[in-house]
Amino acid sequence: MISFECDYTQGAHPQIMQKLLETNLEQTPGYGMDPYCEQARQKIRAACGFPDADVFFLLGGTQANATVISAMLQGWQGVLAAATGHIAVHEAGAVEFTGHKVLTLPGHGGLMDAGELEDWLKAFYADGAHEHMVFPGMVYLSFPSEYGTLYTQAQLTAIREVCLRYRLPLFIDGARLGYGLMSPGNDISLHELASLCDVFYIGGTKVGALMGEAVVFPQGNAPAHFFTTIKQHGALLAKGRLLGIQFDTLFTDGLYFEISRHAVEMAMRLRAAFLEKGYSLFIDSPTNQQFFVLDQAQMDRISAAGFRFEIWEPLPGNPGHFAVRFATSWATTKKQVDALAAVL
């Protein structure tokens, strides 16, 4: 069985596993106060180009989203997100569980539109009853989106300008950040992305680590007592060095970017194979998530040949057909992609 179901079906990059083994018997302070976490923070600051950034290591993406959002909102506020955004769909109401509503806007290929964001905000404050409503307190988006699509620098800048006019912090979910940054369709650097938001996180779980995300406040602007808030949300690892070692390794000699580029190259190889065989794209994604339109017979044939994938959604206007996702990762090989191509 070869899985293209998601990008975290395997363990961790061999260099991470080797480093974890080498340091296994070392005794270090807990909760991220160890030398490896500090080394990782310094390397992340250097990669982002923000030497004063606050960097925290959390266990996973859902914990990162819920912790950051709840720490930055007041009790009467909610978070604005595209209707297809991860926090609105695939996190089991984790943000709402903290007491904050997810306020949704239309998603266009998974992306929020700056004009629609501003129109929503204008309509909210023009409503004479808005004191009875959940106030917008921040804006959330992901890079890449749930559909593997990317914001251009111009689109992200436009959203940032709206946020500044309404004094709303901008939070970028970077669970697959590496795959977005290394896409041939991307036009923004890590430094530029960090410059356009108040907080973002660098995904490790989906990009080579066993687990973990690095939350970055570029301007050293972390909310008061954010460390304590992390612990309240069950996102603080006692053996924090396990996260520090992983991010220290990922940000040594450009490994994070190297393995991300590889995943995207494998996705483009997979995409080309599907298109050469006459399959249709469900959406045009330039990253490691590729979406195609398949019917039941095609899915059955691919499954019977030993390949796993994710059925994303049925297509109401095309009965019997489905949007299907194939995701590559840092560990995907040309041999695996070519084996899939052979059965299409």
Secondary structure by P-SEA (a helix, b strand, c coil): cccccccccccccaaaaaaaaaacccccccccccaaaaaaaaaaaaaaccccbbbbbbccaaaaaaaaaaaaccccbbbbbccccccccccccccccccbbbbbcccccccccaaaaaaaaaaaaacccccccccccbbbbbccccccccccaaaaaaaaaaaaaabbbbbbbccaaaaaaacccccccaaaaaaaccbbbbbcccccccbbbbbbccccccccaaaaaaaaaccccccaaaaaaaaaaaaccaaaaaaaaaaaaaaaaaaaaaaaacccccccccccbbbbbbcaaaaaaaaaabbbbbbcccccccccccbbbbbbcccccaaaaaaaaaac
